[in-house]
Every structure is written in structure tokens, then in C-alpha cells.
Amino acid sequence: MSTDFNAEHEAMRRMAAFLAEAREIQSLYEHAHMAIPEPLKRLFGMHGAASQPTSSHIAPPEKPPMPPEAEADWIWISQEYATVTSVVLAVLRAAKGALRAKDVSERVIAILPTVPYGTVANVGSRLNDKEIQRTEDGWKLLHPENAGVIYQGRFWGPPAIFDKFELAAHRRNAVLHILRQFPTGLQTVQILGELQKCNSWVRAPINKDLLKEDMEFLQEKDKVRRRGNSKKWEVVAGQESP
């Protein structure tokens, strides 16, 4: 009797492990947008039925304090990842009027300390009569709706004004947030699938090539690492979002 009980217990344990592994395989196929093999369909009673896309259970990260003028759809990144152009426009938006070129440069460099004065001047030349107007009184913003806001160490704005480098920072922030929800780690294809399911709040382009660059960047910055000898990624403990 004892032998029968042990065998039954072992059979149930192995079946549970088998089903868990099968579910993970199914998830990998779905994340990769590949057709689920027929044996898996039969196993889960899916034969003859199309696999329905699922929405993510991951809520967006909690928003930090928003600038008073922010709209509900605005996104944010750390100000250090904002481009010089974006910071110039944000500085002029905050000025609410003409600002001397020297003052523009000083305020931009206070936000991005490694930027040379000449780079700020080049932005003024490039955007003159497009986004700004340079007069005897200084630089004046022509289209405030195209400028973001620097607020409490972050660059805020509608997704449409973010360039590809800023959107990459936004997407990497989402990657770290997603990985924090999975303490045992995720493979790259799983991260991609979760990102795609979070398109209600991840407002950056998403594809496997961009994600590959993101993971390399985050690894170089010691934000993520491989989990042991596996192919899974995990967040390095104590690291902040990019």
C-alpha cells in the first residue's frame, strides 16, 4: 500500500511539473508569435481553436510627482537621458518668454553638466525660425506644444515629442519594471512578449532588435545580469531605473 501511495504521489508531482513546463513552452511560442504545435494544442484542449492574445497583468510603474501642466498621457525619463535639444526647448518653455543665449546655455548645462556651450549654441542655430526665434532680447520658444518639461529631475512630455534615444530610455525603464515582477528572471523572448502586452503604457517602439540593444545597454550599466548560467535576465539588486 505504501509503495502504491509513493508511486501515486510521484506520478502527480511529475505531472504537475510536466504541465508547468508545457505552459512555459506555450508562453514562449505565443511571445514569439509562432503557431502553437498541435501536440500542445491537444494537451490543453486548444485543437481547432485559435490562440487568443492575452493582455498583461503587469500594471505600469507608479508615476512620480507630475508637473502641474502634465497631461494624462505624458511619459517621463530621467533628465540625464534627455537630448540637448529637448532640454533647450524645456528651458525655454519654463522661461515663458525670451531668454538670453548665455542664460539658456547655463540652465541647460545645469541639467546636463557634460554638454559643451558650443553644443547648445548649435541647437539654437539649427532650430532658429523652426522651434525657436532668436532676437535681440534672446531666444523665444515658438511652439510650446512641442516642448517638454523638466520637473524634479525628470523630463516629461507627450510621447510624440520624444526622439528615439529618449524613447529607448522609456522602454528600458519598462524592461526593468517588468523584470522586477519576475524574481526568477525572464528570457529575452519572454521580456519581448511582456513588453508587447504592456503597449497601453509602454509608448516606445518594441521589437527584438531594439530589445537586444536595450539588454546590452542595461548590462553594461550594471542594471541587469544573467541569472546564473541560464539565459534568463534579472535586475541587479539595488539598481534604479534608467
Buried (B, 14 or more C-beta within 10 A) or exposed (E): EEEEEEEEEEEEEEEEEEEEEBEEBBBBBBBEEEEBEEEBBEBBEBEEEEBEEEEBEBEEBEEEEBBEEBEEEBBBBBBBBBBBBBBBBBBBBBBEEBBEBEBBBEBBBEBBEEBEEEBBEEBBEEBEEEBBBBEEEBBBBBEEEBBBBBBEEBBBBBBEBBEEEBBBBBBBBBBBBBBBEBEEBBBBBBBBBBBBBBEEBBBBEBEEEBBEEBBEBBBEEEBBBEBEEEEBBBBBEEBEBB
